[in-house]
Amino acid sequence: QEYEEKLIDRKLEQDMKTAQHVIEMLLAKRAEAGIGVRWPLAGASVQLRQEKIDSAKNLAALIISQLNIKSLKFISGEEEKAELDTRMTEKLEAEGFSREIARNIQDTRKKAGLKRENEIDLLIQSDDELLKILQLDNANINLVKSRVNARKINFSNINDGKGSYKISSENKIKNREVRINFTII
């Protein structure tokens, strides 16, 4: 395969290698803590040699996005180590549940043979505490709406009936029952 040597950005290649290394270190910490990438975390800190910090900082936004963290702090040192802030705030928990619910809805849409352009009316059912958490922030509701192409979302207790919604699925997310019901518009 032919390529033009002068078009290769060696610095970008090095920055990507460093970013990949940082991502791998922090993914290992997530696995160790048993926290999947769909669940956002407040932040992380990484200790690296200064030249690697300079390289990683160039791609900090990529690292943050790949790890689903809100902030990233670099510390200069000879020994390489990484730490995650695993404290789960109500806001982070709401975002995590929203992401998991969106994934479950997408799975149910796929099983029902829906295409991306098919709009739905959606009913999410769970316990009152989780429903309250989900409705804390409109950003989470909008995240679900946009990911699953929902025109509107309603919420009700899982013990209520599903009403006239045609398609349903039941899921457990962090040991909480969540029922997803929707109708194609």
C-alpha positions in Angstrom: 0.0 0.0 0.0 1.4 3.4 -1.0 1.5 6.4 1.3 3.1 9.8 1.4 5.7 9.9 4.2 5.3 13.7 4.5 1.6 13.4 5.3 2.2 11.2 8.4 1.8 13.2 11.6 4.2 11.5 14.0 3.2 13.7 16.9 -0.5 12.8 16.5 0.5 9.1 16.3 2.4 9.4 19.6 -0.5 11.4 21.2 -2.9 8.6 20.1 -0.7 5.9 21.6 -0.5 7.8 24.9 -4.3 8.4 24.9 -4.9 4.7 24.1 -2.6 3.7 27.0 -4.5 6.1 29.4 -7.9 4.7 28.2 -6.7 1.1 28.8 -5.4 2.0 32.3 -8.7 3.6 33.2 -10.9 0.9 31.6 -9.0 -1.6 33.7 -9.9 0.4 36.8 -13.6 0.5 35.7 -13.5 -3.3 35.3 -11.8 -3.7 38.7 -14.6 -1.5 40.3 -17.3 -3.4 38.3 -18.6 -0.2 36.7 -19.5 -0.4 33.0 -18.7 2.4 30.6 -22.4 3.3 30.2 -22.4 4.6 33.8 -20.9 8.1 33.9 -18.3 8.9 36.6 -17.3 12.3 38.0 -13.7 12.0 37.0 -10.3 10.3 37.0 -6.7 11.1 37.7 -3.7 9.7 35.9 -0.1 9.9 36.9 2.4 9.9 34.0 5.8 11.2 33.1 5.6 14.8 32.1 6.2 14.2 28.4 3.4 11.7 28.3 1.1 14.2 30.1 1.8 16.8 27.4 0.9 14.2 24.8 -2.3 12.9 26.6 -3.5 16.5 27.2 -3.8 17.0 23.4 -6.5 14.3 23.3 -8.0 14.8 26.7 -11.5 15.3 25.2 -11.2 12.0 23.4 -10.2 10.2 26.6 -13.0 11.8 28.6 -15.6 10.8 25.9 -14.3 7.2 25.6 -14.4 6.7 29.3 -17.7 8.5 30.0 -16.1 10.7 32.7 -16.8 14.3 33.5 -13.2 15.4 34.2 -9.7 14.2 33.9 -6.7 15.3 36.0 -3.1 14.6 35.1 -0.4 14.3 37.8 3.3 14.3 36.9 5.4 11.4 38.3 7.7 8.6 37.4 5.3 5.8 38.3 2.3 5.3 36.1 -1.0 4.9 38.0 -4.7 5.7 37.5 -7.6 6.4 39.8 -11.3 6.8 39.2 -13.7 8.8 41.3 -16.4 6.1 41.7 -18.8 8.0 43.9 -22.2 7.9 42.3 -24.2 11.1 42.7 -27.9 11.2 42.1 -27.3 13.1 38.8 -24.7 10.5 37.6 -27.0 7.7 38.6 -29.9 9.3 36.6 -27.7 9.6 33.5 -26.5 6.0 33.9 -30.1 4.6 34.2 -31.1 6.8 31.2 -28.3 5.3 29.1 -29.2 1.7 30.1 -32.9 2.3 29.5 -32.1 3.8 26.0 -30.1 0.7 25.2 -32.9 -1.6 26.3 -35.4 0.4 24.2 -33.1 0.1 21.2 -32.9 -3.7 21.7 -36.7 -3.9 21.9 -37.1 -1.7 18.8 -34.7 -3.9 16.9 -36.6 -7.1 18.0 -39.9 -5.5 16.9 -38.4 -4.8 13.4 -38.5 -1.0 13.7 -36.3 1.3 11.6 -34.5 4.4 12.9 -37.1 6.7 11.3 -40.1 5.0 13.1 -41.2 7.3 15.9 -42.6 5.9 19.1 -44.7 7.0 22.1 -43.0 5.6 25.1 -44.0 4.6 28.7 -41.3 3.8 31.2 -42.4 2.0 34.3 -40.4 1.3 37.4 -40.5 2.0 41.2 -41.4 5.5 42.3 -37.9 6.2 43.5 -36.2 5.4 40.1 -38.9 7.3 38.2 -38.1 10.4 40.4 -34.4 10.0 39.7 -35.0 9.6 35.9 -37.1 12.8 35.8 -34.6 14.9 37.8 -33.0 16.3 34.6 -34.6 17.1 31.3 -31.2 16.4 29.7 -31.6 12.7 30.5 -35.2 12.6 29.2 -34.0 14.3 26.0 -31.1 11.8 25.7 -33.5 8.9 25.8 -36.0 10.6 23.4 -33.3 11.4 20.8 -31.6 7.9 21.0 -34.8 6.0 20.6 -36.8 8.4 18.4 -39.5 8.9 20.9 -42.0 11.7 20.4 -43.0 11.7 24.0 -42.2 9.8 27.2 -44.6 9.0 30.0 -43.6 7.5 33.4 -45.7 5.4 35.7 -45.3 2.9 38.5 -44.5 -0.6 37.4 -47.6 -1.9 39.2 -49.8 0.2 36.9 -51.1 -1.4 33.8 -49.3 -0.8 30.5 -52.4 0.8 28.9 -52.7 0.8 25.1 -49.0 0.4 24.4 -48.5 -2.4 21.9 -44.8 -3.4 22.5 -43.3 -4.2 25.9 -40.2 -5.6 27.5 -39.1 -6.1 31.1 -35.6 -5.6 32.2 -33.5 -5.5 35.4 -31.1 -2.6 35.7 -29.0 -2.7 38.8 -31.6 -5.0 40.5 -34.4 -2.6 39.6 -37.4 -3.7 37.5 -37.9 -1.5 34.5 -40.7 -2.1 32.0 -40.6 -0.4 28.6 -43.8 0.0 26.6 -44.2 1.8 23.3 -46.5 2.2 20.4 -45.3 3.0 16.9 -46.7 6.4 15.7 
